[in-house]
Amino acid sequence: MPDAEGKSQDARHPLDKVKGLSIGAVDYITKPFESEEVLARVRVQLKLHSLRKTLERQNQQLYATLEQILLVAAESRLH
C-alpha cells in the first residue's frame, strides 16, 4: 500500500528483498502484480523443483552404479 509519499512498502525497504532472498526465498513479487507474471514465476519454480528432483534421483543412481563397479573391481582383485 502506498505511503504519504506515494511509495509502496516494497520501494521503501529494498533491503527486505535482499534479506528475504539471502535467507532462502527463491523469488520476490511486489504489488501491484500481474497475474500472468505470477503464473509464469510459479511455473518456473515448479520446473526448477522438478529438475532438482530429477538430478537428485540421477545422482543416487550414479552413486549406486559406482558402488557396484567398485565392489566388482575389489572382488576381482581378490581372485
HUPE-V344484 format. One record per residue. N is the residue number from 1. PSI is psi in radians with two decimals (999 if undefined). BURIAL is I if it has 16 or more other C-alpha atoms within 10 Angstrom, else O. D_CENTER is the distance of its C-alpha to the mean C-alpha in Angstrom with 1 decimal. Layout:
n=N psi=PSI burial=BURIAL d_center=D_CENTER
n=N psi=PSI burial=BURIAL d_center=D_CENTER
This chain:
n=1 psi=2.37 burial=O d_center=28.9
n=2 psi=2.58 burial=O d_center=30.9
n=3 psi=-2.93 burial=O d_center=33.1
n=4 psi=-0.45 burial=O d_center=36.7
n=5 psi=-0.02 burial=O d_center=35.7
n=6 psi=0.09 burial=O d_center=33.6
n=7 psi=2.47 burial=O d_center=30.3
n=8 psi=2.83 burial=O d_center=27.4
n=9 psi=-0.68 burial=O d_center=26.0
n=10 psi=-0.69 burial=O d_center=22.8
n=11 psi=-0.49 burial=O d_center=25.0
n=12 psi=-0.37 burial=O d_center=26.9
n=13 psi=1.13 burial=O d_center=24.0
n=14 psi=-0.43 burial=O d_center=21.6
n=15 psi=-0.38 burial=O d_center=20.8
n=16 psi=-0.66 burial=O d_center=19.3
n=17 psi=-0.83 burial=I d_center=16.4
n=18 psi=-0.78 burial=O d_center=16.0
n=19 psi=-0.81 burial=O d_center=16.4
n=20 psi=-0.78 burial=O d_center=13.9
n=21 psi=-0.61 burial=O d_center=11.1
n=22 psi=-0.36 burial=O d_center=12.6
n=23 psi=0.20 burial=O d_center=12.5
n=24 psi=-0.12 burial=O d_center=8.9
n=25 psi=2.51 burial=O d_center=8.8
n=26 psi=-0.15 burial=O d_center=6.1
n=27 psi=2.92 burial=O d_center=9.2
n=28 psi=2.16 burial=O d_center=13.0
n=29 psi=2.24 burial=O d_center=15.7
n=30 psi=2.75 burial=O d_center=19.3
n=31 psi=2.59 burial=O d_center=22.5
n=32 psi=2.62 burial=O d_center=24.2
n=33 psi=2.74 burial=O d_center=21.5
n=34 psi=2.30 burial=O d_center=22.1
n=35 psi=-0.62 burial=O d_center=21.2
n=36 psi=-0.66 burial=O d_center=20.5
n=37 psi=-0.75 burial=O d_center=17.9
n=38 psi=-0.79 burial=O d_center=16.2
n=39 psi=-0.71 burial=O d_center=16.4
n=40 psi=-0.73 burial=O d_center=15.0
n=41 psi=-0.69 burial=I d_center=11.9
n=42 psi=-0.74 burial=O d_center=11.5
n=43 psi=-0.73 burial=O d_center=12.2
n=44 psi=-0.79 burial=O d_center=9.6
n=45 psi=-0.66 burial=O d_center=6.8
n=46 psi=-0.70 burial=O d_center=9.0
n=47 psi=-0.77 burial=O d_center=9.4
n=48 psi=-0.70 burial=O d_center=6.0
n=49 psi=-0.79 burial=O d_center=6.3
n=50 psi=-0.77 burial=O d_center=9.8
n=51 psi=-0.68 burial=O d_center=9.4
n=52 psi=-0.79 burial=O d_center=7.6
n=53 psi=-0.73 burial=O d_center=10.5
n=54 psi=-0.77 burial=O d_center=12.9
n=55 psi=-0.75 burial=O d_center=12.4
n=56 psi=-0.76 burial=O d_center=12.9
n=57 psi=-0.75 burial=O d_center=15.9
n=58 psi=-0.65 burial=O d_center=17.3
n=59 psi=-0.73 burial=O d_center=17.1
n=60 psi=-0.74 burial=O d_center=19.0
n=61 psi=-0.70 burial=O d_center=21.5
n=62 psi=-0.79 burial=O d_center=21.9
n=63 psi=-0.66 burial=O d_center=22.7
n=64 psi=-0.74 burial=O d_center=25.0
n=65 psi=-0.75 burial=O d_center=26.8
n=66 psi=-0.73 burial=O d_center=27.1
n=67 psi=-0.73 burial=O d_center=28.7
n=68 psi=-0.75 burial=O d_center=31.1
n=69 psi=-0.78 burial=O d_center=32.1
n=70 psi=-0.64 burial=O d_center=32.7
n=71 psi=-0.79 burial=O d_center=34.7
n=72 psi=-0.74 burial=O d_center=36.9
n=73 psi=-0.71 burial=O d_center=37.5
n=74 psi=-0.72 burial=O d_center=38.5
n=75 psi=-0.63 burial=O d_center=40.8
n=76 psi=-0.48 burial=O d_center=42.4
n=77 psi=-0.48 burial=O d_center=43.3
n=78 psi=-0.40 burial=O d_center=45.1
n=79 psi=999 burial=O d_center=47.4
